[in-house]
Amino acid sequence: MASDLLSLKEPPDAFLTVSYNQALGILKVAELKGIKVPEQLGIFGFANEAFANIITPTLSSVNQKSKELGQHAAKIYFDVILKNKGPQLTNYEEIIKSEVIIRESTKKRKD
């Protein structure tokens, strides 16, 4: 898919991916097509995987704070649902703010 999109007469200038496998695939396609990242193409990942800092170029990412999300979900389950002896919880909201991490795979455009 990335190869097809990057072959268009007017290809995209950036990709936002939902997984690092996709981001790595786009990075590879760009390399094969001679497209420079981030000069010609921005790539933004999601989940802030541990290897984001060690590949070249380092990948910009949305850190959804998966570990913190899991800890909060477990706390709600054990402290609220189990202690109340059943799923009586009808509406509960917990907000965990994501973080945008800018690395080498993106740059600010100068128009």
C-alpha positions in Angstrom: 0.0 0.0 0.0 2.8 2.5 1.0 4.6 1.7 -2.3 1.5 2.4 -4.3 0.8 5.7 -2.5 4.4 6.8 -2.8 4.3 6.1 -6.5 1.4 8.5 -7.1 1.9 11.7 -9.1 1.3 13.6 -5.9 2.4 11.2 -3.1 1.7 11.9 0.5 4.3 13.9 2.4 3.7 12.0 5.7 2.3 8.9 7.2 0.8 8.3 10.7 0.8 4.6 11.4 -1.0 2.6 14.1 1.9 0.2 14.6 5.6 0.3 14.4 5.6 -2.6 11.9 3.8 -0.3 9.5 6.2 2.6 10.2 9.2 0.3 9.6 7.6 -1.0 6.4 7.1 2.6 5.1 10.6 3.5 6.1 11.9 0.6 4.1 9.8 1.5 1.0 11.0 5.0 1.2 14.6 3.8 1.3 14.0 1.6 -1.7 12.5 4.4 -3.7 15.2 6.9 -2.7 12.9 9.0 -0.7 14.6 10.9 2.1 13.1 10.8 5.6 12.2 13.4 6.9 13.3 15.8 4.1 10.8 14.4 1.6 8.6 12.2 3.8 7.6 12.3 7.5 6.8 9.1 9.3 5.0 9.1 12.7 4.4 5.9 14.7 2.1 5.0 17.5 2.9 3.3 20.9 6.5 4.5 21.3 8.1 1.1 21.1 11.5 0.7 22.8 13.4 0.5 19.5 12.1 3.9 18.3 15.3 5.5 19.6 17.7 3.0 18.0 16.6 2.8 14.4 17.8 5.4 11.8 16.1 7.8 11.5 14.7 7.6 15.0 10.9 7.5 14.8 8.5 10.2 16.1 5.7 8.7 18.0 2.5 9.0 20.0 3.2 7.5 23.4 -0.2 6.1 24.5 1.3 5.0 27.8 0.3 1.4 27.5 1.8 0.3 30.8 0.0 3.1 32.7 -3.3 2.2 30.9 -2.9 -1.5 31.9 -2.1 -0.5 35.5 -5.2 1.7 35.7 -7.4 -1.0 34.1 -6.2 -3.6 36.7 -6.7 -1.2 39.5 -10.3 -0.5 38.4 -10.9 -4.2 38.1 -9.5 -5.2 41.5 -10.5 -2.1 43.5 -13.9 -1.4 42.1 -15.4 -4.5 40.4 -14.1 -7.3 42.6 -14.5 -5.5 45.9 -18.1 -4.7 44.9 -18.7 -8.3 44.1 -19.8 -7.8 40.5 -19.9 -5.5 37.5 -22.2 -2.9 39.0 -20.0 -0.2 37.6 -22.1 1.4 34.9 -20.0 4.5 34.0 -16.4 5.1 35.0 -14.0 7.5 33.3 -10.2 7.5 33.7 -8.2 9.9 31.5 -4.6 9.1 30.7 -3.0 11.8 28.5 -0.9 10.6 25.6 2.3 12.3 24.7 3.7 13.3 21.3 7.4 12.6 20.9 9.2 14.3 18.0 12.3 12.5 16.7 14.2 12.5 13.5 11.5 11.0 11.2 9.5 14.2 11.2 10.4 17.8 10.8 8.5 21.1 10.7 7.7 22.2 7.2 8.8 25.6 6.0 6.3 26.8 3.4 
